[in-house]
Amino acid sequence: MNFLAHAYLSFGNPDILVGNMIADLVKGKQIESYPENIQKGIHIHRQIDDFTDKHPITHQTSEVFRTSAGKYAGAFLDVAYDHFLALDEQNTPEGGWHSFSEQSYQQIEQYADILPSKFCTLFMYMRNEDWFYNYRYKWMIERSFDRLKSRASYLDDDAPVFQGFENHYENIKKGYIRFFPELKNFVQGISL
């Protein structure tokens, strides 16, 4: 999953949120340098990604990106799922997405002294551009796809991934609607 889903699936717990946000940048024994609850967040992030990557709905839905994105199809689907989460009225946090976004950014900032430097740089953009809230807009998805393409080895910057998103919008949305409740139930079953 992508940033918004990981933040949302932290269920308001700041330590879990931070672990969920930094997990991809924490390698090997580095995890031991973090407090226990942040370690939990890192483990939860990895369990979320594992559940998502192995799920048949995700595998089936990611096929819409396979032609244009190849082995990166799943990563683009993760971003697309953030779009549908940001528009999901059944999962809108109490207080709405603006409030959720601001609270999440404030909680993350409280841990600035222990965040990996790479994440600090990324977080500056995340907050300034309000990624969590703006994932609801297609322009933000296109921008996120462009960022992902620029970081992906073996993927041409001209790959028509966003066109695939637009062409298969309803199919991706149906995949999200079927998948996300299962993911949410899975995470709620993990001891936070």
PyMOL commands that set and color helices and strands:
alter all, ss='L'
color gray80, all
select helices_A, chain A and resi 3-8+14-25+28-33+36-54+56-86+89-91+96-109+112-114+117-128+131-134+138-151+161-167+169-188
alter helices_A, ss='H'
color red, helices_A
deselect
rebuild
show_as cartoon
